[in-house]
């Protein structure tokens, strides 16, 4: 199975993770994501999630809040970023904080609903569903 990101992010230290990401996906260079019928494709969803992580890494309070809220350790972050469930966790965090979400979409130049569409494309339930139900 081919992976979208062949680079081993586990080789990056947390401080170097932003640099590693910038070498793989240059944030904000492509502008708004391509959407068809209100759906982001899987590749665009993964890229948007990595842009979201870069956004969090740009500010120590943002990334510390993410780590604290999710319980993810810095050494786990390096590994999880390359997997869809990790990318989904990043988007879940943004979707749970409207202030961060709006700041991210404004900086990214994408539609406010794009992170929710990306989250759905990564294989999770839509944020409007009841997450406590089985």
N, C-alpha and C positions, 0 to 999 in steps of 0.2 A: 504494500500500500504506500503510495507516494504521499509525502507530507508537504504541506504548503511552505513550511519553514524548516529546511534541512539543517539549519544552524543549530548547534547544541547550546541552548541557553543556559544549561547547567554549568557550562564552562565560565560563565560570567559571574563575578561577585555582584552583590546587590548594588554597590556603588557603580559598577560597570555595566549593570543591566540596561540602563537608559542608553548608554553608548552602543551596546550590542543591538538593542532594538532599533536605534537610528540607522545602523548599518543595514538592517534587514528591511525595514519599512520606514521610509522617510515621512514623518508626520506632516499632515496637512499639505502635502505636495499635490495630491490628486483632487482636492476640493471635495464637494459633496459626493456621497456614494451613489452609485447607479442603482435605481430601484425599478422593479417592474411589477405593476399591480400591487403596490404596497408591500413587497417582499424583497428583502436583501438576499443575494445569493450567499452561499456558505463562505466563499473566499472573501467577499467584501465584509461579511460579518466578522471573520477572524481578523482582518486588517483593522476594522473599527475597534475591536476589543484591544488590540495591541496599541492603537493610538490612545485609547482610554488609559491603558497602563502607563504609557509615556506621560500623559497628562498628570496622572497621580504622582509619578516620580519627579515631576518638575517642581514639586513643593513638598518639603519635609512633613508638614502637617497633613497633607492629603494622603501620602503613602503611609504615614504612621497611623492615621485614622483607619485606613483600609486594613492594615495588618492587625490592628487592635480589634476592629469590629469582626473580622472574619476568623481571627485566631490563627491565621497563616503565619508561619515563621519566615524570616527573610530567606533562609536557605531553601525553604519549600517553594517560595515565590519563583526562584530561578527555574525550578523544574516544572511547576504548574503552568507557566506562561506558554509553553509549547503545546499544551493539550486543550482540547475544546472545553472540558469541564472547568479548567482554570480560567480560560477566557470568559466563560459564562459567569464565573464568580466575580470577575472584574466588572462586567456589565451589571450584574445584580447589585453590586455595591453602589454604582452610579445611579441606577434606577431607584434605589432606596433613599437617595439624598437629592432632593430637587434642586437645591442650590448648586451642588457640584455638577449635576446633570446639565443644568442650563449653562453653567460656565463652560463645561466641556463642549456642548454643541455649538455655542457661540464661537469658541476658539477654533473648533474643528471646521466650522462652516457647513455643518450638516443640519438636517431637519431635527427638531426636538424628539420626534418619534423614532428616529433611526436606531438609537441604542436598544430600544425595545424590539424593533424588527430584527436587529442583529442577534439579540438574545434568543429570540424565537428560532432564528435560522441555525443557531448552535445546538438546538435540540432540547430546549427547555420549555416549560409551560410559559404561557404569556403572563406577564406580571399582573394582569387584571384577574387572573384565576385565584381561587383560594388555595394557597400553598400548604395549608394544614390538612387538606383532604387527601385521602389516599388515591 
